Amino acid sequence: MKYKSFGKTGIKVSELILGTWYLPNSVVDGKRSVNRQYSIRLIRKAYDLGINFFDTADVYRGVYERDKASYENVGLAEKIVGEALKGYDRESFVISTKVVGRTGPLANDSGSNRKHMRYAISRSLERLQMKYVDFYIVHGPDESTGIEQTSRTMNMLEEDGLILHYGISNHSALDLVKFLNLRYFSPLEPPDFIQDKYNLLERGLEKTNIKVAEDNSLASMIYSPLAQGVLAGRYFEKDKKDSRKEYEKWFEKNQLHATNKNELEIFRDKADSKGITMSQLALSWLIHKGKYLFPIIGATRIHQLEENIRATEVTLGDDEISELSNLFKVQSQ
Ligand SMILES: NC(=O)c1ccc[n+]([C@@H]2O[C@H](COP(=O)([O-])OP(=O)(O)OC[C@H]3O[C@@H](n4cnc5c(N)ncnc54)[C@H](OP(=O)(O)O)[C@@H]3O)[C@@H](O)[C@H]2O)c1
């Protein structure tokens, strides 16, 4: 595993980050539940293989739950990350977690205002069993709160030693520029990184958020780098059992695999010809795209994790990078 500076924070992180939105899961009593023991094994395996950066969120349950009224499993992913890394040298890994999403039924159980953020970070730290998080993320825009307040609160949390740096996720490029411009009009420190979706098939932010971040030496944490499995050939596999498509109805709407079938086959042939897998080629393309990009890999099986980590050993030439960049004609935002 190689380590590189996370934008201008100077913190050295692994080229790949492990995400915990979906954890290994199975059906128990007719309900899909997280397999805690296997999840812990997966996180520790990632650590043993050199990943030193783990991404989670206060709202992550480890499985998707459509039942919005149930807050029972909110924060479960944070608890599992905490359990998995407990006893490990705190200096040997970095954690990112997020705030904004609804975590409970009360009026103030969501948002990026000072009241909720102060409460949310204390709950996240409790669940993670940690004294601080390295990277705290505004999970999405909150139109009811001014960015000056959000930014000031983040700066206060930094001064209190509860977080080291902050970033923003799922914001428009305009919002990102507004956050960055705060430094010209106030003593507020802007975010140090962004977290957004970007992969060979979904390139809507390539010339906006990703570009603005790079121009400002901000790291970009890249989510869904494999288009949730499509770019790993998950839907070429005969056995689709327990796949995200099988258990998430909303995934069916994602027609990427259907509209791009021919190109995906060409992509698979390209990976075959290099003696690597589709997931390794897709991740390697991102790693080669620039020193500011950090793919967050999802994996629900240890063999997927092991396969994906080997992407860091792949070498791509400039001609291959541009050939891949031009391969997929039908793209989604
Ligand atoms: N900020 C945000 O709003 C936001 C949003 C989404 C995600 N994220 C973060 O980004 C992380 C990654 O997102 P993601 O899970 O969508 O990423 P992804 O890497 O695009 O998709 C992961 C899924 O792809 C399949 N897969 C992975 N490796 C595979 C392999 N080698 N062979 C076959 N299939 C493979 C697995 O699906 P199956 O389980 O179906 O096998 C796995 O769960 C999340 O965990 C979370 O931390 C953040």
The ligand as an SDF file (V2000), in Angstrom:
LIG
                    3D

 48 52  0  0  0  0  0  0  0  0999 V2000
  -20.9750   11.1660    1.0770 N   0  0  0  0  0  0  0  0  0  0  0  0
  -21.9450   10.4240    0.6160 C   0  0  0  0  0  0  0  0  0  0  0  0
  -23.1010   10.8790    0.4480 O   0  0  0  0  0  0  0  0  0  0  0  0
  -21.6790    8.9900    0.2650 C   0  0  0  0  0  0  0  0  0  0  0  0
  -22.5960    8.2990   -0.5580 C   0  0  0  0  0  0  0  0  0  0  0  0
  -22.2990    6.9760   -0.8900 C   0  0  0  0  0  0  0  0  0  0  0  0
  -21.1520    6.3790   -0.3940 C   0  0  0  0  0  0  0  0  0  0  0  0
  -20.2990    7.0670    0.4300 N   0  0  0  0  0  0  0  0  0  0  0  0
  -19.0790    6.4260    0.9820 C   0  0  0  0  0  0  0  0  0  0  0  0
  -18.3910    5.7630   -0.0710 O   0  0  0  0  0  0  0  0  0  0  0  0
  -18.2380    4.3830    0.2640 C   0  0  0  0  0  0  0  0  0  0  0  0
  -18.2110    3.5550   -0.9880 C   0  0  0  0  0  0  0  0  0  0  0  0
  -19.4310    3.6970   -1.7420 O   0  0  0  0  0  0  0  0  0  0  0  0
  -20.0280    2.4610   -2.5150 P   0  0  0  0  0  0  0  0  0  0  0  0
  -20.2490    1.3370   -1.5620 O   0  0  0  0  0  0  0  0  0  0  0  0
  -21.1460    2.9410   -3.3530 O   0  0  0  0  0  0  0  0  0  0  0  0
  -18.7450    2.0970   -3.4180 O   0  0  0  0  0  0  0  0  0  0  0  0
  -18.4740    1.1190   -4.6420 P   0  0  0  0  0  0  0  0  0  0  0  0
  -17.0750    0.6250   -4.4130 O   0  0  0  0  0  0  0  0  0  0  0  0
  -18.7820    1.8150   -5.9170 O   0  0  0  0  0  0  0  0  0  0  0  0
  -19.5220   -0.0890   -4.4900 O   0  0  0  0  0  0  0  0  0  0  0  0
  -19.3030   -1.0860   -3.5390 C   0  0  0  0  0  0  0  0  0  0  0  0
  -20.1080   -2.3180   -3.9210 C   0  0  0  0  0  0  0  0  0  0  0  0
  -19.6430   -2.8310   -5.1610 O   0  0  0  0  0  0  0  0  0  0  0  0
  -19.5750   -4.2410   -5.1260 C   0  0  0  0  0  0  0  0  0  0  0  0
  -18.1510   -4.6250   -5.2340 N   0  0  0  0  0  0  0  0  0  0  0  0
  -17.0860   -4.0230   -4.6560 C   0  0  0  0  0  0  0  0  0  0  0  0
  -15.9460   -4.6470   -4.9980 N   0  0  0  0  0  0  0  0  0  0  0  0
  -16.3010   -5.6630   -5.7920 C   0  0  0  0  0  0  0  0  0  0  0  0
  -15.5760   -6.6690   -6.4560 C   0  0  0  0  0  0  0  0  0  0  0  0
  -14.2430   -6.7380   -6.3670 N   0  0  0  0  0  0  0  0  0  0  0  0
  -16.2670   -7.5800   -7.2060 N   0  0  0  0  0  0  0  0  0  0  0  0
  -17.6210   -7.5130   -7.3270 C   0  0  0  0  0  0  0  0  0  0  0  0
  -18.3670   -6.5700   -6.7170 N   0  0  0  0  0  0  0  0  0  0  0  0
  -17.7080   -5.6600   -5.9620 C   0  0  0  0  0  0  0  0  0  0  0  0
  -20.1410   -4.6570   -3.7740 C   0  0  0  0  0  0  0  0  0  0  0  0
  -21.5330   -4.8360   -3.9770 O   0  0  0  0  0  0  0  0  0  0  0  0
  -22.3680   -6.0720   -3.3640 P   0  0  0  0  0  0  0  0  0  0  0  0
  -22.4180   -5.8110   -1.9010 O   0  0  0  0  0  0  0  0  0  0  0  0
  -23.6650   -5.9150   -4.0720 O   0  0  0  0  0  0  0  0  0  0  0  0
  -21.6090   -7.3080   -3.7030 O   0  0  0  0  0  0  0  0  0  0  0  0
  -19.8920   -3.4510   -2.9200 C   0  0  0  0  0  0  0  0  0  0  0  0
  -20.7710   -3.3190   -1.8480 O   0  0  0  0  0  0  0  0  0  0  0  0
  -19.4050    4.1060    1.2260 C   0  0  0  0  0  0  0  0  0  0  0  0
  -19.1850    2.9580    2.0330 O   0  0  0  0  0  0  0  0  0  0  0  0
  -19.4150    5.3640    2.0270 C   0  0  0  0  0  0  0  0  0  0  0  0
  -18.3760    5.3240    3.0060 O   0  0  0  0  0  0  0  0  0  0  0  0
  -20.5520    8.3660    0.7410 C   0  0  0  0  0  0  0  0  0  0  0  0
  1  2  1  0
  2  3  2  0
  2  4  1  0
  4  5  1  0
  4 48  2  0
  5  6  2  0
  6  7  1  0
  7  8  2  0
  8  9  1  0
  8 48  1  0
  9 10  1  0
  9 46  1  0
 10 11  1  0
 11 12  1  0
 11 44  1  0
 12 13  1  0
 13 14  1  0
 14 15  2  0
 14 16  1  0
 14 17  1  0
 17 18  1  0
 18 19  2  0
 18 20  1  0
 18 21  1  0
 21 22  1  0
 22 23  1  0
 23 24  1  0
 23 42  1  0
 24 25  1  0
 25 26  1  0
 25 36  1  0
 26 27  1  0
 26 35  1  0
 27 28  2  0
 28 29  1  0
 29 30  1  0
 29 35  2  0
 30 31  1  0
 30 32  2  0
 32 33  1  0
 33 34  2  0
 34 35  1  0
 36 37  1  0
 36 42  1  0
 37 38  1  0
 38 39  2  0
 38 40  1  0
 38 41  1  0
 42 43  1  0
 44 45  1  0
 44 46  1  0
 46 47  1  0
M  CHG  2   8   1  16  -1
M  END
$$$$
